[in-house]
Amino acid sequence: MQVARLYGARRIELSDEPVPVPRDGESLVRISAVGICGSDLHWFADAAIGDATLTEPLVLGHEMAGVVVTGPLAGQRVAVDPAVPCFACRPCQAGDPNLCERIVFAGHGSTDGGMREYLTWPATRLHPLPDRLTDVDGALLEPLGVALHALDLAHLRLASTVAVVGCGPIGLIAVQLALRAGATAVLAVEPLAHRRAAAAALGAIAVSPEDAAIKEVTADVAVEFAGTDAGLAVAIEAVRPGARVVVGGIPDAGRWTFAAAPARRKGLSLVMARRMKDVYGRAIALVAAGAVDLRVVVSDRRPLHEAPSAMAHAARRTGLKTVLVP
């Protein structure tokens, strides 16, 4: 099978490797779509993300869909949940499997992800797709789940105003979710003009980070997906006193720096979002009902053998979501 493997910063190489053999409880899945995520771009640019560094060649990709070849779901199209919690540690037992202390995550650390033709994965982490969802929809259920989890943490109420800072694919999905959840207005803050245009087309009030209108906003909640100190500062500035700011971005430097006084004076609650909980069922239902359109965030589709150039293209951020279709 063809495999795209990361060997170092900006060094992805294609190779032919044996098809993996499932172990007990695993299924073999033929990958049909895999999205390139912002965290993949961290690995690509720096051979690292946060405090995790590349120690051996790694197959990236955790936004995945495919067709099951072996196992109880053989023949079915599925979305692949990239996270495998232990279900035994304290966070798992407390109902927070996304905070699992021994979690296995596709395309991270030493666990190969989906930028290949075949993957073996626990059958319990495969979610059948209804006919209405395409394979690309199935792959993008993962970023939808991340946005959904962030808004869950925001405690969004009906008739609220929401600020979404950073309008990459997850931010654009968050705009849709906020509006579907009854937000009366969504302020989308994004430095790139084409992403502002995408947010405006979805119904948001789209502005650049330098827009003076931000100082006049008193949003009830903010969700941050920019992954920059400047983005977090905008989120803090855009909300009312007593608001919640959910931080979902991943900073390049592995740390956040922000002015304490504005956040302290407003008495803000800053909440860190870690991936997502078990939201695949809700995510599938939202897309199947037409409440969320995942296809509007896809700007590029490339075959797997173009993975090196596709990653470089995605890193330039001239489009929205790039999807590899093996």
C-alpha positions as MATLAB code, in Angstrom:
seq = 'MQVARLYGARRIELSDEPVPVPRDGESLVRISAVGICGSDLHWFADAAIGDATLTEPLVLGHEMAGVVVTGPLAGQRVAVDPAVPCFACRPCQAGDPNLCERIVFAGHGSTDGGMREYLTWPATRLHPLPDRLTDVDGALLEPLGVALHALDLAHLRLASTVAVVGCGPIGLIAVQLALRAGATAVLAVEPLAHRRAAAAALGAIAVSPEDAAIKEVTADVAVEFAGTDAGLAVAIEAVRPGARVVVGGIPDAGRWTFAAAPARRKGLSLVMARRMKDVYGRAIALVAAGAVDLRVVVSDRRPLHEAPSAMAHAARRTGLKTVLVP';
ca = [
       0.000    0.000    0.000;
       1.070    3.598   -0.540;
       2.047    5.525    2.589;
       2.968    9.190    3.178;
       5.348    9.375    6.136;
       6.884   12.373    7.942;
      10.662   12.047    8.443;
      11.419   15.573    9.630;
      10.330   19.180    9.324;
       8.756   19.681    5.879;
       9.986   16.235    4.821;
       7.211   13.863    3.813;
       8.167   10.862    1.703;
       6.035    8.318   -0.130;
       6.756    4.623    0.170;
       5.205    1.233   -0.403;
       4.586   -0.717    2.795;
       2.767   -3.957    3.665;
      -0.951   -3.788    4.418;
      -1.269   -3.927    8.233;
      -2.767   -7.004    9.880;
      -5.558   -6.399   12.429;
      -5.040   -7.529   16.005;
      -7.810   -8.736   18.325;
     -10.649   -6.234   18.385;
      -9.341   -4.333   15.362;
     -10.705   -3.959   11.846;
      -8.890   -3.286    8.607;
     -10.147   -0.074    6.995;
      -9.472    1.114    3.452;
      -9.035    4.869    3.834;
     -11.179    6.891    1.419;
     -10.635   10.440    2.724;
      -8.285   12.111    5.187;
      -8.296   15.809    6.026;
      -5.204   17.892    6.719;
      -5.641   19.539   10.119;
      -3.870   22.474   11.705;
      -2.150   20.075   14.098;
      -0.826   18.104   11.099;
       0.666   21.387    9.896;
       2.419   21.843   13.250;
       4.019   18.405   12.795;
       4.876   19.243    9.180;
       6.441   22.638    9.929;
       8.311   21.790   13.133;
       8.360   17.975   13.429;
       6.678   18.677   16.762;
       3.530   19.951   18.398;
       3.394   21.360   21.911;
       5.750   19.232   24.012;
       5.569   16.233   21.642;
       8.438   15.849   19.170;
       9.060   13.487   16.276;
      11.094   10.519   17.498;
      10.485    8.167   14.563;
       8.958    8.512   11.081;
       5.226    9.130   11.469;
       2.150    8.826    9.253;
       0.067   11.950    9.872;
      -3.704   12.297    9.541;
      -6.472   11.919   12.109;
      -9.505   13.213   10.182;
     -10.449    9.946    8.501;
     -13.183    7.995    6.763;
     -13.040    4.709    4.929;
     -14.615    1.371    4.105;
     -14.256   -1.513    6.553;
     -12.594   -4.551    4.998;
     -12.592   -6.957    7.946;
     -14.417   -7.142   11.261;
     -18.016   -6.746   12.431;
     -18.660   -3.727   10.188;
     -17.133   -5.238    7.020;
     -18.414   -3.521    3.887;
     -19.678   -0.402    5.657;
     -18.474    3.145    5.145;
     -17.312    4.579    8.453;
     -15.832    7.604   10.140;
     -12.765    6.737   12.196;
     -12.551    8.214   15.679;
      -8.799    8.869   15.982;
      -8.773    8.763   19.787;
      -8.560    5.496   21.730;
      -8.891    6.162   25.480;
      -7.933    3.563   28.074;
     -11.322    3.932   29.885;
      -9.568    2.996   33.142;
      -7.681    6.114   34.305;
      -9.195    8.766   36.562;
     -10.251   11.197   33.779;
     -11.858    8.373   31.795;
     -13.716    7.153   34.867;
     -14.867   10.733   35.501;
     -16.430   10.916   32.021;
     -13.583   12.816   30.345;
     -12.058   10.303   27.903;
     -10.597   13.175   25.864;
      -8.333   13.855   28.867;
      -7.228   10.216   29.148;
      -3.770    9.868   30.652;
      -2.895    6.945   28.348;
      -4.759    7.951   25.207;
      -3.667    6.650   21.816;
      -4.234    9.161   19.019;
      -3.801    8.588   15.297;
      -1.052   10.614   13.642;
       0.521   11.601   16.960;
       3.576   10.368   18.839;
       4.309    6.815   17.707;
       0.822    5.994   16.392;
       0.513    6.152   12.612;
      -2.477    8.002   11.202;
      -4.517    7.895    8.037;
      -2.296    9.231    5.236;
      -2.061    5.745    3.757;
      -4.299    3.359    1.892;
      -5.117    0.986    4.767;
      -5.390    1.365    8.536;
      -6.087   -1.081   11.354;
      -8.159    0.424   14.169;
     -10.340   -0.738   17.079;
     -13.769   -1.676   15.729;
     -15.413    0.142   18.641;
     -13.984    3.458   17.346;
     -15.585    3.130   13.898;
     -18.877    4.946   13.217;
     -21.117    3.862   10.308;
     -22.011    6.675    7.926;
     -25.564    7.184    6.635;
     -25.983    7.416    2.870;
     -26.474   11.179    3.024;
     -22.905   11.707    4.219;
     -20.044   11.492    1.727;
     -16.665   10.030    2.615;
     -15.276   13.568    2.875;
     -18.125   14.432    5.258;
     -17.097   11.408    7.304;
     -13.500   12.594    7.545;
     -14.613   16.068    8.627;
     -16.753   14.774   11.471;
     -13.590   15.015   13.574;
     -13.136   18.817   13.224;
     -16.908   19.145   13.616;
     -16.588   17.221   16.871;
     -13.813   19.550   18.058;
     -15.977   22.612   17.349;
     -18.979   20.966   18.997;
     -16.986   20.170   22.129;
     -15.682   23.756   22.313;
     -19.219   25.153   22.166;
     -20.328   22.632   24.786;
     -17.625   24.076   27.034;
     -18.835   27.605   26.217;
     -22.213   26.873   27.868;
     -23.898   28.675   24.984;
     -27.443   29.853   25.729;
     -30.229   30.833   23.357;
     -30.123   34.434   22.080;
     -26.436   34.786   22.966;
     -23.824   36.638   20.983;
     -20.707   34.670   20.080;
     -17.228   35.686   18.955;
     -15.325   33.121   16.872;
     -11.645   34.053   16.625;
      -9.800   32.244   13.856;
     -11.858   31.137   10.856;
     -10.018   28.167    9.527;
     -12.163   25.065    8.976;
     -12.928   24.485   12.674;
     -13.778   28.152   13.191;
     -16.089   28.120   10.153;
     -17.823   25.036   11.528;
     -18.141   26.781   14.901;
     -19.836   29.732   13.166;
     -22.467   27.358   11.781;
     -22.964   25.606   15.119;
     -23.365   28.871   17.019;
     -26.016   30.106   14.608;
     -27.857   26.767   14.698;
     -27.731   26.888   18.505;
     -29.691   30.139   18.546;
     -26.996   32.806   18.651;
     -28.454   36.157   17.634;
     -25.113   37.293   16.191;
     -21.732   35.718   15.513;
     -18.657   37.914   15.193;
     -15.998   36.130   13.128;
     -12.481   37.546   13.529;
      -9.948   36.464   10.922;
      -6.882   38.146    9.348;
      -7.171   36.345    5.976;
      -9.661   37.939    3.574;
     -10.780   34.684    1.902;
     -11.609   33.154    5.258;
     -13.514   36.257    6.338;
     -15.515   35.959    3.128;
     -16.302   32.323    3.925;
     -17.475   33.273    7.430;
     -19.646   36.089    6.068;
     -21.235   33.708    3.561;
     -22.262   31.517    6.500;
     -24.021   34.427    8.214;
     -21.336   35.825   10.499;
     -20.265   39.444   10.926;
     -16.721   39.014    9.616;
     -13.974   41.455   10.601;
     -10.196   41.602   10.680;
      -8.379   41.602   14.048;
      -7.620   45.312   13.597;
     -11.255   46.322   13.083;
     -12.378   48.925   15.605;
     -15.755   47.184   15.849;
     -14.191   44.552   18.094;
     -13.841   47.104   20.887;
     -17.586   47.720   20.753;
     -18.569   44.043   21.004;
     -19.748   42.526   24.262;
     -20.120   38.887   23.251;
     -21.483   36.431   25.789;
     -18.905   33.805   24.844;
     -15.833   33.539   22.640;
     -14.233   30.491   21.086;
     -10.628   30.851   19.964;
      -9.184   28.735   17.156;
      -6.383   31.021   15.972;
      -3.615   29.522   18.103;
      -1.882   32.877   18.581;
      -1.404   35.322   21.435;
      -3.028   38.004   19.269;
      -6.067   35.795   18.713;
      -6.469   35.125   22.425;
      -6.158   38.855   23.130;
      -8.958   39.557   20.647;
     -11.164   36.907   22.268;
     -10.606   38.514   25.675;
     -11.325   41.960   24.267;
     -14.516   40.941   22.470;
     -16.457   39.492   25.413;
     -18.497   41.082   28.181;
     -17.560   40.982   31.876;
     -18.206   37.571   33.406;
     -18.023   35.792   30.025;
     -16.403   32.482   29.094;
     -13.536   32.248   26.624;
     -12.893   28.756   25.255;
      -9.354   28.297   23.965;
      -9.143   25.677   21.229;
      -6.116   26.815   19.202;
      -2.627   25.358   19.558;
       0.136   27.985   19.794;
       3.295   27.521   17.732;
       5.575   28.261   20.663;
       3.790   25.813   22.971;
       2.737   28.548   25.430;
       0.205   31.359   25.773;
       0.973   34.947   26.777;
      -1.772   37.483   27.376;
      -2.327   40.655   29.372;
      -3.739   39.763   32.769;
      -5.492   43.053   33.502;
      -8.309   42.903   30.887;
      -9.123   39.268   31.678;
      -8.918   39.883   35.437;
     -10.990   43.063   35.414;
     -13.695   41.328   33.410;
     -13.601   38.281   35.688;
     -13.422   35.976   32.682;
     -13.470   32.193   32.761;
     -10.787   30.835   30.418;
     -11.442   27.210   29.491;
      -9.016   24.996   27.585;
     -10.600   22.671   25.010;
      -8.848   19.326   24.535;
      -9.974   17.570   21.349;
     -13.514   16.258   21.981;
     -15.619   13.853   23.975;
     -17.825   11.145   22.442;
     -19.741   13.402   20.066;
     -19.665   11.401   16.821;
     -23.327   10.444   17.101;
     -24.353   14.086   17.487;
     -21.996   15.182   14.704;
     -23.427   12.621   12.269;
     -26.985   13.668   13.154;
     -26.199   17.363   12.558;
     -24.769   16.739    9.091;
     -27.472   14.241    8.129;
     -30.156   16.778    9.101;
     -28.513   19.494    7.015;
     -27.848   21.644   10.091;
     -24.123   21.821    9.313;
     -22.536   21.907    5.854;
     -19.039   20.450    5.981;
     -18.426   20.671    2.250;
     -18.235   24.477    2.327;
     -14.962   24.288    4.249;
     -13.269   22.039    1.666;
     -11.249   24.000   -0.888;
      -8.849   21.352   -2.208;
      -8.917   17.611   -2.880;
      -5.683   15.848   -3.753;
      -4.703   12.209   -4.361;
      -2.527   10.547   -1.732;
       0.569   10.563   -3.927;
       0.464   14.373   -3.824;
       0.653   14.415   -0.015;
       4.017   16.273    0.143;
       2.835   19.117   -2.091;
      -0.646   19.072   -0.522;
       0.865   19.609    2.935;
       3.008   22.472    1.647;
      -0.057   23.985   -0.002;
      -2.130   23.705    3.178;
       0.688   25.284    5.196;
       0.491   28.408    3.034;
      -3.150   28.830    4.178;
      -4.296   30.180    0.831;
      -7.385   27.955    0.933;
      -9.572   26.332    3.561;
      -9.514   22.563    4.118;
      -7.330   20.272    2.010;
      -8.477   16.651    1.835;
      -6.418   13.718    0.574;
      -8.408   11.069   -1.278;
      -6.382    7.835   -1.521;
];
